[in-house]
Amino acid sequence: MGSTLESALILPVIILVITGFVIWPLYTAQRSYRDFISGTDEIDQREPYGTDIDVEDLNTFLAGLSDNYRMVYGGVMNAVSEEE
């Protein structure tokens, strides 16, 4: 394998890298959860009794959703038809 000095230097580095692979996703998940909780608390403070959606907002939302679906579907169809 190599000298004892090499082993003494490489083994801790490998352990630190593996530890980082375990700790970093955990830290990211905790931060995301904290952001989610603070975001929901902020929404609850702004709209304590729920959200009232009027007809114009719902229509605008559904029209935008439909347009986005058409753009994505059209892009996929163009990409598939160009490959053939």
Contacts in CASP RR format, 6 or more apart in sequence:
PFRMAT RR
TARGET T0000
AUTHOR 0000-0000-0000
METHOD contacts of the structure
MODEL  1
MGSTLESALILPVIILVITGFVIWPLYTAQRSYRDFISGTDEIDQREPYG
TDIDVEDLNTFLAGLSDNYRMVYGGVMNAVSEEE
1 7 0 8 1.000
END
